Amino acid sequence: MPPFARPSVSSFVFLFMTLALGACGDDDASAPTDAAAPVDLATIDANFDAGPPVEPLRDYAVAGPYAVGNRRITMDDGSGARALPVELWYPADEAARAEAALGQPMAAFETGTAHEARLAELVTASDSACLRATTASAAAPAAATSASPWPVVVFSHCHTCTRFDVAEIAERLASHGIVVAAPDHEGNTLWDLEAGTSADVGNAFLAVRVSDVRRVLDRLLDGTAAEIPDDLRGHLDASRAAVMGHSFGGVTTGAVATVDPRFVAALSIAAPISALGGTRPADLHIPYLFLLAREDNSITETGNGLIRNDYRRLAGPAWLVEVEDAGHWSFSDIAGLGGDNFLAGCGAGLRQTAPHAAFTYLENARARGLAADVAAGFFTLYLLDDPGGATFLARLAAPAHVSHR
């Protein structure tokens, strides 16, 4: 097997050269031209809280009332030519609570597949201070039925990553009653990277990713889809679907939200949405949240400036959460996987906000927990109709800085 090497520099340089060129042609006359201009993050926008705060129904900074289950299924595109492994996280029957509390090792995500042994090797070789090695979910228990139909979030992973890129976020959402479905974008996964066959970051594979996400939602909402487990088939709410993604998956999120009106909210992690595919933030009228890592050395300060511009241009309710001392994979479960990979956000690094200054990234467990807080507050606001989700987000304290408009 070829040695594991992460082509992050070439891929992301291409991405942001494309993005910068595209920004020059944006016909949004109101768009700011100072891509790297700072945003005042000290306070919430003045129009955010016109009256007394609405208290959240729950504390979204902790697991919710449901035990969490996860299981892997396979979806295809209808032609049989493109089969997608899809991980489902969902509210589980109460009988699964003890098993979920014990969790499973990360290597269990590939149990019974051709990648099982290799994932175990990579976990063993990982920086244990950065990697999240154990889940907080049970393996394929029965789903809870008390509050179905459930809202659903489809997740798109980062470039040459895995469907379990942000499993901790998925678990938090499931614990509060939201099903998460995450496909492996075959042709652009960790395993494709290792085989030397991964697609590049670009418009061509962005279109494939968009098709994957839409296909996953199609199948989830199809009451006759045989691959959907019996206890979830027909129990997902077509009126409460959202999309979320990390890095290239964050770009995918913007592209999907632009073309598929079934998605009523969207969240992008560590990526602008105007990078590829002609996505225009001004065309997006659904609630949208950007989670930005201030010390992101994959997209650099240029990329973060573009995220801030995308936030300003959004036509609908817009949220921006910036996190101090966070890097590109700080919010991911796979930071440090394999020892030398996914390291931008793991251990020691060099600042982007003060170039060449050495520092230590935010402790990974804390960063992952904060990302789960953000996702839980945002999606419960727009998918579970709890206006207190906005209050929860507004009260996030440093190292998070929240803007809303």
Beta strands, then each sheet from edge to edge (+ up, - down):
strand 1: 67-76
strand 2: 83-92
strand 3: 138-139
strand 4: 150-156
strand 5: 179-183
strand 6: 236-246
strand 7: 263-269
strand 8: 288-293
strand 9: 318-323
strand 10: 348-350
strand 11: 358-360
strand 12: 400-404
sheet 1: 3+ 1+ 2- 5+ 4+ 6+ 7+ 8+ 9+ 12-
sheet 2: 10+ 11-
end
